[in-house]
Amino acid sequence: MNELIKQVGGVWIGALYGRQFPVIVFRDQQKSFRSQAIKIVQDAFKKRHQTIDQGWLIGIGDVYPSLDHVQKSYQEALIAMIDMDRTNHYRFYQDLPIGDNNCDRQLDKYRKQQFFDQVRLGEWDNISQKLTTLIQCYEKDQSPLETTQQKILELIWMISRLLDEMNIHLEWKSLKLYSETYQQFIEEIRLFLNRLKEKYQTYHQNLESDVIKQIKQYIIDHSSEEISLDLLADRVGLSTIYISKMFKEKLGINYIDFLTECRIEKAKELIQNPEKSIKEISYDVGYHDPNYFSKVFKKTTGISPMTFRERVLTNR
């Protein structure tokens, strides 16, 4: 999609962040701001030979005289996408009605599992952006600053409770608010989230090494059993999403591939005993289908179990 928008001309495309990318549009003084923005959206989808109902949501911030204000316009575009009616698929920030309570609906979404999974995964930059956007939404909605602070602090408290459960302890009550404006409040929240990020990273640098060792040893010792991601997560007290991400990042493979490697290594040892049949070995290492075991063995080693046995016995 970003390549198609580039073809429209008169725009700068920013880097992809998650599933979002910013577009800076330079004004065509011969057209109104609204007509120019709408035409860019429509032309991009026309070139893609599809309508705007393909899952894309587009928020459009206000016009500013210089690039110094581009961050503000970008935040406005994010706010415009909050709870967007998918029958429209694009919305201008300036069209947001005051008092439509879309900010509270977004806050309610952040009380759900998906948001707290981001906390568990340590996606602090994403969390900071979301809270900043939410605060700016309340500012646009002309909500009293004290009311907004109370709502955000409730969310901060929920984050802190989750971190406590993960054995990341901090004095969350140390968050003292001195802000008298929305901008000051945003800076206070950003600074506090940066402290959480530092705590999280320090803790997990030590934790992850121990957890990976535990998981690896458990898989090695129990490779012949059925081992699910849920089982591993329960053993170490972390979420399945976090376990999967950490295993992949630290070892370069997922836990299923590591389990397969353990099973095949065990099979190589057992195959050297000529009294054991390939069928018996497949059961011993955790495969209930000998044919499937043979396929996995050949895919991993490049040769079949029988060929491997013949070579071992010949070398002896």
Salt bridges, closest charged atoms under 4 A:
GLU3 OE2 - LYS6 NZ 3.54
ASP43 OD2 - LYS39 NZ 2.64
ASP83 OD2 - ARG105 NE 2.80
ASP83 OD1 - LYS109 NZ 2.88
ASP95 OD2 - ARG34 NH2 2.83
ASP104 OD1 - LYS151 NZ 2.86
ASP108 OD1 - ARG111 NH1 3.78
ASP108 OD2 - LYS112 NZ 2.93
ASP117 OD1 - ARG120 NH1 3.11
ASP125 OD1 - LYS197 NZ 3.26
GLU154 OE2 - ARG111 NE 3.29
ASP164 OD1 - HIS169 ND1 3.46
GLU187 OE2 - ARG190 NH1 3.20
GLU208 OE1 - LYS250 NZ 3.05
GLU225 OE2 - HIS222 ND1 3.04
GLU226 OE2 - HIS288 NE2 3.58
GLU249 OE2 - LYS245 NZ 3.03
GLU265 OE2 - LYS268 NZ 3.24
ASP284 OD2 - LYS276 NZ 2.68
